[in-house]
Structures are given as C-alpha cells and as structure tokens.
Amino acid sequence: LASVKLNEAPESLRFLTVSLRVLSNNENSTQQKKKKNAILKADSIYLFAGLRNGVCQRLSVDELSGDLTEPTSRFFGPRQIRLVRIFREQRPALLALSSKPWLLAPRREASQGPAALVEIPIAYDTLDFAASFKSEQCPEAIVAVAGTTLRIFVAELKQDDQTFQSQLVPTLYTPRVCINLPIADRQLLLIAETDQHRYTESEARALSIANKEKGDEDAMDIADDDDNNNKESSKITTEETTTENVLQEVEDEIPPLRIINSPIPPENGKWASCLRIIDPTVPNDVLELLELGENEAAVSCATCIFAGRPETTEFFLAVGTVKSLRFDQPGGRKHDGCFIHIYRLLESHRLVLLHKTPIEDIPLCLIEFRGRLMVSVGCALRLYDLGKRKLLRKTEHVRLVPNLIIKLQVYGDRIYACDSTESIFFAKYIRETNRFAVFADDPIPRIIASLCIIDYDTVAIGDKFGNIALLRLPPDADDEVDDPSGVSIYFAEAAPNLHKLQTIAQYHIGAIATSIIKTPLGGPGSDEALFFAAIDGRIGALVPSKTRDDKDFFTMLEMHLRQEYQHFFTGRDHISFRSAFAPVKDVVDGDLCLEFPFLSRDLQVSIARDLDRSPHEVYKKFQDTLNRLL
C-alpha cells in the first residue's frame, strides 16, 4: 500500500492506488498479482504495475473517471518487480527493483504525452529492498538492502549517456588489439599496444640517464664560466635585480610541464610495442607486461588450440608483428621483416616465447581454423600447424584478394576476407584437396572498417565513408568450385564465374562504424539485433522488422516526419544525408521516428490519421519495437 499525506497532495490527484489482484477474463489464463504505483506529471497520471514475471506495465489514468488506458509493457529482468516511490529533482519518481534497479521519472525538459517519462537502468548492484532517504548531505538519496549490506546512494545522471560502469586502465602505448584469454577460473584480457615514432620504456629510460649525465657535465662547464664572470655579474643594478625577482616569482607559480611521451626518435620507422594481460574485474591488476624489442610492432593477436597436440587442450598465443614499418617509401609500405610469435601462458599468468616464424608480408589477421592457425600474409592466406622450432605451413592461397587482407572471419568451411580497397571476398576451404577457392565477391569497391557475419550467406560491413551495408549471396549461388584448370584456386581475379553479392540494405550513419556485432541485448524475450559502435562514440542498433506490416508502418511514419523535418538536424535534406554514398535501401531512421512524440498535438493526430491509428498507438508501436530490443 502506497499513500501520501492528504494535505500535501495536489487537488488534481483524486485517486489512491493500492495493491490489488487483477483477474483475467480468460478462464485458462493464470492469475498474476500486480503491484501498482502512480506518478503525477503535469496534468497526467501514470500508473505502473510490477509483475512477478519481471514485466512492468504502464497505464494512463483518466482524470475524471479513473479508467486505465494506453497500456505499455517492458521487461526489466527475470526477478519479480518491486516498486518504490522516491523523489528526483523535487519531483515524484519510481524505483523498480528487479535483477537490476530501474529509474522511472519525468524528463528534465518539458514534454507532453508518454514521451514525458523516461525509463532507464541504474548501473548498480541487485537490490532487495529500497526506500527514499533524506538528510542534510543527501536531500534526495536512496537507502537500500543488498543481501546482508545496507547502502545509501544517489541516482544521478550527469549526462544522458553516462549509464555504464567503467574502469580506467592506463597503458604505455595506444591499444590496438584486445582479446579474451580462454581461462576457466578467471576472466583475463590481453591487450596489444603499439605506437609509431616512440622509444620503448627501456630505451627511454636509458636515454633519460644519458641526458642527465650530459646535463651534469654542462652544468659544471657553466659553473666555471660563472666564476670567471663574477666581476661582470656584480654590476647588475638594483632595478634589474628586482625585475629578475618578479620573473622568478612568476615562474615559480607556473606548474612544471608534464612530459607525456618520450622524445620523438630522429629516424623513420621507429616503433614501440608491448603485450599486457589484465584482470578486468580487479582495478589496476596487471598480471603481465611484456615489451617487444628489435623495433617490432604487434599488429594482430589470436589464441589457438592446435589439433596436432591431442594429448592436451592447452591454448597458445599467436602474435603477428612487423619490424621497422614505413609508409613514406616509394611503392607503398616497406618493412624489414614480419614474424609470428608463439607464446605459452604459464599458471602464474606469465608469457613464455616458444619460437618466432619469419614471413614475407604483414600478418594483419590471425584466427584459429579447425585446429590450425590461419594467417593472412599480405594478400595471401595460409594455414600453419605448430612445430618444435617454428610454425609448419600446411596450405596456401597465394593471392586471395587483390591488395591486402585487413579483416578475416570464418564460419564452418567458409572464409570471409576483406580487402583494403576492393570490399569483401567469399572463399571456401576444400578438405579433399587441402586448398582454398574464391567463389564470390562484392561488385562495389569499399574500404571496409568492420565486419560481422549475419548467417551463412549474409554479412554486415561498415566502410570508412560512414556507411553500413548488408550483403547476401544470391539464392541461386553456391560455393561448389568446379575448375579443372585450378586457376581460380590460386588467383581470385582469374576466376571466370565469380558470384556477385547483392546489397539487401544500405544506410549512411555519418561516422565510421569501428565494430559491428549481432547479439540479443536484453534478457528472455529480447530479439537479436545488429549493434554498431562508431568512431565518434555513439552506439546504435539495427532491428529487423518481423512482418511486412511493421516495415510499411515505419516507412510511412518516416515519410511523414521527413516532410516536417525537411532540413533534418544537420541542415541538409534527410534522404540526401542518409544516401550520401549510395541510395538508402530498406532501412528506416529510428532517430527521426523518435521525434514523433515531440510534435504538436494536432500534427500527431494528423499523421496518426494517415496511418489509420491513434497517436498513442503510433507511440506504442515504436515502444514495442524498443522493448523487443531491450
């Protein structure tokens, strides 16, 4: 039972909500107990109901009759929901306790309708009970019980996007690659750090000692010169002495300069690199820090369990390096050698080098494939097995792509390789002949920055011009390679009958998508979606439409909103912006559709009438799509 003091309640609040039992009119359905609580916002009352199955329902209360309308649902977690009344910014709000706490509160900016409320998770531990707490130090705090501990905290949002817990890990150089180490008892991360025009820490330390010794010798020479010029120094006037004292005081007030990096090496092609193993669950827990010498730069990492060692399931760490890499030479990139390092991880989490194998070109991609190590060597693709003194080459495709392999992923026997300028190629590993064969490519040249496998025939790619595209193998195509001459097995561009990938979706996001992944974000009931992270820090999602009616609905809604926002938020036409590189295809702009609740009431009714719906049904349709995602 939740109540408020009557003398403090506004006159427009005419209803009291209590815990009640709601029975379904379906005899076969099970009874569910709902705990309800209300939030007053402007002239609207919203009722929240927490269910045992972890679903929170929100309803609008009619101000005159008390009828409950406009129901919306959202899954908060697998645990039963507890609702607690609190205050945030001197306004009523709710705290929903499930597998994680959620804050249900009015938005800071003035808005009307369902968009006036926000439902956001709190980055905190699971709470069992909570209540509002007020003191001189914390005027709007929350006291909660988590297990056997009593906690007092404040749910505060400095910015709308700061809803994640983060931990800062200082590094020596720029992190280039980060992978998980498959250890059963601990979660460990390996980070490969690399910087150009940098001395290693040992070289910088030796250089600092040498400069210090040289500085001491120069100071002794200066002292001798001062003794010889003591007579001239005594002629300084009182005014000059006063000026020097003032300047000295000003210099003392200026903080000393903090040297961030070591001096820039004079020679070209100088690199510094190291391997770092950390435990992300423990702050500042560095288990291993191994610096690579001989001017080598780590460019790729992978773990591999070699099938040639059936007596053990021990994994090995493979690191691809390049020595003295230079980019300003005639003919493109130059280097003094490339290597593949194989390390063994001891129980003390220390890395031990087994051997290093020289190769001809840069190994930008390493990946485990059927108990062997697949390595991209420039434009070539190789399979290696573990040997006693070096890696043993088992098979090779001398030119899988025209220029340079920059991305590599596998799915079964199929291989997806991205070229530096010529988009993506589909290849297959033929077991009978132990060879690779290319059978499909993209007809549009793209500079790919990220790659994700959607299914066996479909991939999602992000290029360096700010586009995301979904490519699919034609339905009548297959990966059977019938080439008696064997030319297409070794040279992709010589293959006469390469299948061409079809673009099934195209969308311009305005920034480089550095990573793409397909995963469900929420708990039970949430659908899989395509998530991308952009170079400007944003995180976005592409949600597939379940039915053709959903697709037509959002397409029509986007068309109406394009007319209202003719110049969008960038000052450009919306469809022109989303089609900057290629025409947008089968993707609806969710950011634009989210502006519907912020339109005027008359405009909402007009757009909803064209869609044969009410404004609340339009908003509920969009909320249901978000709930499937979250």
N, C-alpha and C positions, 0 to 999 in steps of 0.2 A: 504494500500500500504506500503510494507516494502522495504527499499532501504539501500544501503551502499555507502560510498564515493568511487568513482571510483579509485582515486589514492591510496587508501588503500586496494582495493580488489585484491586478488591474480589473476594471469593471467589465471589460470585454471578454474576460475569461469566465465562462459560465458553466464549465463542466469540470467534474472531478473524475480522474481515471483511476481505476483500481485493478488489482489482479483478478482476472476472470477466466472462465473456461468457455471456449468457443467450440461449438459442436458443428460438424459438417452436416449438410443435408443429405449427403451420400451415406447410406447405411453401411456400405462396405469399407468406407474410409476409416482410418484410425483417428482417435481423438488426440488433439495436441493442446497443451497448455501454453498460453501466451502471456508474457509479462509485458505490460504496456506502460508507456510514459509519454508525456507531452512536452512539446517545445512551442513557445509563443514567438512568432516572428511577424512584426508589423501588425497587419490585420488578419493574419492567417495562423491557424493552429494545426500543428502536425503531430500525429500520434505514432510512436514507434513501438513495435511488438517484437520481443526477442523469443525465438522458438527453440525448442530443445535440439533440433537438428542443425543448429548453427546459422539459420536464416533469420535476417532481420527485415521485418516488414515496416513500411512507412505508409501512412494513410493521412489524408487531409480531412479535418473535422469541419463540418458545416457550422457556421457561427450561430445560426438560429435554431436549427433542428437537432444538431449534434450528430448527423449522419456521417458515416465514414465512407469516403470516396477516394478515387485516384490511388489505388494501392500499387506500390512498387516493392520489390524484394531484392535482397542482396545477401550473398553468402559471406559470412565473416570468419568462419572456422568450424572445425568438427565438434567443438565443445558447445554445451548449452550456453546461451547468451544471458548475461546479467546486465540490466540497465541501471545506471546510477545518475541521478541529477547532479550536475555541477554548474559552475559559472565560469565563463571565459570572456574576458574583456567586459565585465559587468553585464553580461547578457546570459540568459539561460542556455544550457547546453546539456548534452548527454554523453556519458562514458559507457561504451558497450564492451563488456568483458567476455572474450571467447578464448581461442588459442593465442590471440594477441589482442591488446586493447585497441579500440577504435574511438575516435572523437567525432561526435555528431554535433555540429554547431552552425549558426548562421555565418554567412560570408562577411568579410570585412566591408566590402564595397556594397553599395545599395543595389539591390536587385529584387525582382518580383518572381513569384511562382516557385516551382520546385528547384530552380537554379539558385534560390536564395540560401539553400542549405548545402553544406559540404560534409562528406563522409571520408575521413582519412585515417589510415592506421598510424598508431604511435610506435615509434622504434623503441620498444621496451620489452621487458620480460613478461611472461604469462602471469596474470594476476588472478587471485581467487576472489577477493572482495576489495571494495574501494568505497570511499566516501569523500565528500567535499571537505576541505580543510582551510581555515583562515587564521592567519596570525599577522603580527606586525612585519615580520620578514617576508612572508609569502601570503599576500592578500588573496590569491586565487590558486591554492595548492590542492593536491590530492593526497590523501592518506590511504594506503593500500596494504594488503596482506598477500605475500607471495610465498607459499609454502610455510615455513616457520619464521619468516622475517617480516618486520614491519617497516614500511618505506613511506617517505614523504617526497613527492616530486612535483614538478610544474610541467604541464603540457604546453609548450610554447613553440611557435613556428616563426623563426626569423625570416625565412623566405618560403614561398610555396613549394619549392623543390627540395628542401632540406628535410627529407623524411627517412633517410637511411643512416644507419650507423656506419662509421668509417674509422679507419685506423691508419695513421701516417707511418710509413716505413722509409726512413732516409736511405738513399742509395749513393754510391760513388759516381756512377755514370748513368746515362739515360737507359731505362729499362726497354729492351727490345722484344724479348720473348718471355712468356710466363706459362709454365705447365705444371700440372699436378703430378706428384710422385706417388705411384700406387703402393702405399704402405698401409698395412691392415690396421695397426694400432694408433696411427697418428695421421693427421692431415697436414702434409708438407707441400710447399710450393718451391719450385726452382725458378729463379729469375736470372736471365742472361742480360748483362748490362754492357753497353758499348758506346763509346764516344770517339769522334774523329777530332784530330788536332789536340790530343790530350796526352800528357805523360801518365804512366801508371803511378800508383801511390808510392811504390818503392823508388821509381825514378824521380818523382817529385821530391821525395824526402832527401835523396842523395843530392839533388840539385840545390835544395834549400841549405843543406850543410855546407856545400861548396861555396855558395853565395855568402853565407855567414862568415866563413873563413876569409874570403876575399874582402868582405866588408871590414873585418878587423884589421887587415893589412892596410887598407885605405885609410882607416881611422888613425893608425899610427903615423902615416905619412902626413896627414892633416895636422896632427898634434905637433910634429916637428916644424911645419910651416908656421904654426901659430906662435911657437917660441921665438922664431926669427922675426916675426912681425909684431911683437908685443909693444914696441915703441910706437908704431903707427896706430895701434889699437887704442892707446891711451889718449889720442887726440879727439876721440868722439865727444861731441858736445852733449850737454845735458838734455837739450831738446830731442836729439836723435835717440838718446837712451830712453827717454820717456816714450817715444814712438815705438821703439822695439818692445818695450814692456807691454804696451797696449796690444800690439800684434801678437805677442806671446800669449796674453790672456785670451784673445780671440781664438787662437789655435788650440789652446787647452780646452775651450768649450766645445770645439768641433769633435764629434766622436771619431775614433780611429776607423779607417777603412777596413772592411772585412773582405778578405781575399776568398772568393768563392771557388775559383778554379785555379789550377796551376798555370804557369806561363805557357803561352802558345808555342809549340815546337817550331823551329825555323824550317824544317824540312817538310815536304809534302808527303802524304800517305802515312802519317803517324796516327796510330790507333791505340786506345786503351780499353780493356775489356775484363770482365770478371764474372764468375758464377756464384750466386748467393742462394742458400737454402734457408727458408724461414718457416716458422710455425705461425700461421695467421691467427690462431686462437690465443696466442700469448703475445702481449705487446713487446716490441723490440727484441724478439727472440731469434737471433741469427745463429743457426746451427753450423753453418759452413760458409766461408768466404774464400774462394779460390781465384786468384788473378792469373790471367793468361799472359804469358810473356811473348818475346820474339815478335812484337808488333802484330799480333793476331787479333782479329775481331770476330766475336761469336755472332753468327747470323741466323742460326736455327738450332733447335733442340728437340729431342724426342726420346721417349722410353721404349724399349723393345725387349721382349722375351723371345729369345732365339729358339726355334724348334730343333736346332741341331744339338741342344743340350737337354734331352728328355729327362735326365736324372734330377733336374732341379727346375723350379719355377722362378728363379732369380731374374730380376729385370736389370738391364744395363742402360746407362745413359749415354746417348749419342749426341755430340755437339759438332755442328758444322762451322768451320772457321775459314777466314781468308786473311792472307798476310799482305800488308802494305797496299791496301786497295786505294787506287787513284782514279779520279773521274775526269781530270783535265788533260788527259793524254790524247793524241790523235788516234782516231779509230774507236773511241769509247773507253770503257773501263779497262784498267790494267792492274795487275797484281803480281806478287812474287811467289804465288803458290797457294793452294787450298788444301784443307785437311778435314778429316772426320776423326774426332777424338772419341774413344770409348772409355767410359768410367764405370767403376763398380762402387756402389754405395754400401759402406760398412754399417754395422749395427750402431756405431757411435755417430752415424749420420755424417761421416767424412767421405770425401770423394777420393778415389784412388785411380790414377790413369793406368789403363791396361796397355793400350797402344794407340797410335795415330796413323791413319792411312792417307797418303797423298792422292789427290785427284786433280783433274785438269781445269775445272771451272768452279764457279761459286755454287755451293750447295745451299740454296735458299729454302729448300723443303726437305724435311726428314719425316718419315711416317712408317709405322710398323705395318707389314703386309704379309699375312699367312706365315708367321714365324720367321720372317726375314725383315731386313731394313731396306725400305725403298728410299732412294736418294735421287734428287734432281741435280744434275751436273750441267749447269748452263741450260741448254736446250735439250739435253739428253736425259734419259730416265734409266736408272739401274736398280738391280736387286743385289744386296750383299748378304752374306752369311758370316757368322763370327768365326775367326781363325785365331790361332795362337799368337801370331805376330802382327797380323793386320786383317782387315776385312777381305773376304773372298768374293769376287764378282761372280754372280751366277747367270745373269742375263742382262741385256741392254737394248734400248732403243736409241739409236744414235742421234735422232732428231725428231722428238715427239712433237715439239712446237717450233715455229719458225725462229724465234728470237731467244727468249729466256723464260723458264718456268718460275713463276712467282707464287702460285698457290697450287696446292695439291691435296686432294681428298680421295678416299676410296670407299666403295660400297659393294661388298661382295667381290666379284671379279672385275667390276667396272672401275675405271680410273677417271677422275675429273681433274684436268690440268689447265691452268690459266696461263696464258702468255702475257708478256709485258705490254704488248700493244695490239694483239690480234684476238682478244677475248678468250673464249674457253674452247677446249677440245675434249671430246669423249673418246676414251680408249678402253681396250679390253685386254686382260691377261689370258692368254691361251695356254691352258695347262698341258695339253698334249705335246705342243712344240716348245713350251717354255719361252714364249715370246710375247711382245706387246704389239697391238694393232690399233690404229686410229680409225674410227668409223663415222664420226660426226663432228661438226664444228659450227660456230656461230657465223653467219654471213656478215654481221655488222661488226666492224672493229671497235673494241672497247679497251680502255685501260682499267683493269679490274683492281679494286681495292679490298673487296671482301667476297666471300663465297659461302654458301650454305646449301646442303643437299636437302631438297624437299621430299622427293621419293626417288625411285629407281630411274625415272626418266625426266625428272624436273629438278632444276636448280634455281636458286635466287642469287643474284650478283649485285654488287654495288660498285659503281665506277668512280673515277676521280673527277667527274664533272657533276656530281651530286645527284645521280640517278640510281634508282633501284628497279631491276627488271627480273621477271620470271621467265625462264627459257625452258622449253619442253621438246623432247624428241617427237617427231611426227608419229601418229598412230600406226602408220604402215611401215615404219622403220624398225630395224632390228640390229643387233650387234654381231650378227654372223658375218665373218670375214671370209670371202671366197676369192683368193688372189693367188693363183698358181705361180705367177712370176715372183711373188714375195716382195715386190717393190713397195707396196703400201705399208708393209710391215715395218720398213726401216725409214721411209720418208713420207711424212704426212701430206706434204704438198703435192706429191706424185700420185696420191691415191685418186683413181678416176671417178669413183662413185661415193664421195663422202655425203652423208645425210646432212641437211641443214636444219639447225634448231629453229623452232618457232617461238616468237615473243608473245606470250599469253597475257602479260601485264607489264605496264611501263608507268613510272611515276618519278617526278623530279622533287626531291626533298630540299634542295638548296644547299646541301652540305655533303661532304664526303662521308659515306657510311663505312666506318672503320671495322665494324663487326656485325654479322647477321647470324641469328640462331633461331631455330624452331623448337619451341617448348611450351608447355602449359604453365601459366604464371600462378594461378590460384590453386585451391585445393580440389576436392572432389566436385565434379560438375563443370569445372572450367575447361574451355576448349583450347586446343593447340593454336598458337599464333606465331607469326614471324616478327621477331623483335630485332631492332637495329639500334646501334649506337653510332652517333655522328661525331665528327671531329670537333664540333662546337659545343659538345657536352650534352646534347639532347638524347633522349631515349624514346623511340617510337615503336609502334606496333602496327602490323598489317593483319587484320582479322578477316578470314574468308566468310562470305555470305552463305548461309545454309540453304536458302531457297532462292528461286528466281524472283519471287515477290519482294524479298528483302533487298535484292540488288536493284530492282526497279524503284522501290521506295526511296532508297538513299540517293539514287541517281536523280530522281525528280526533286528531292529536297535540296541537293547540291545545285541543281539548275536554278531554282528559285533564289537561293542565297547568293549565287553569282550575280544575279541582277541587282540585288540590294547592295552588295559589296563589289561594285564594278571595278574599283581600283585596289581591292583587297587591302592588306596591311603593308604591302611593300611599295605602294604607289603604281603598281603595274596591274594589267588585266590578269585575273585569276587563272584562266585557262592558258594564257600565254606564259605565265610563270611556271605552272605545272608541266608545260610542254616545252621547256627551254631547250632540251637536247633532241627529244623525239616526242611525237604526239602522245599525250597521256592516254592510257588504254586500260579500261576495266578496273580503275581504282578511284574511289570516292574520297574526297578530302574530309577527314573527320574533324580537323581543326575548324574548318569552315562550318560544318554542321553543328558544332558546339555553340555557335553564335545564335542559334535559333531562340533559346530561352531569353536572350538579352534584347530581342527585338521588341518593338512596341506591341501592345496587346492587339490592336487592330490588325497589324501586319501578321502577327502569329495566326490569328483567326483566318485571314485571307489565304495564307499559304496552306494551312491545315485543311481548308475547304477544298482547295485544288487537289489535295492528296486524299480526299474522302475520309478525313479523320478529324478529331478534335485536337487542340493544342496539347492537351495532356497526353493523348495517345501518341502524338509525334515524339514528345519528350520521353515517354515511357519506352517507346521502341528503341530509342538511342540508349537509354539506361539499361535495357535488357541486353543489348549488344555489349556494353561495357561490363555488365555482370557476368556474361559468358566468358569474358576475357579475364576478369579479376577473381 
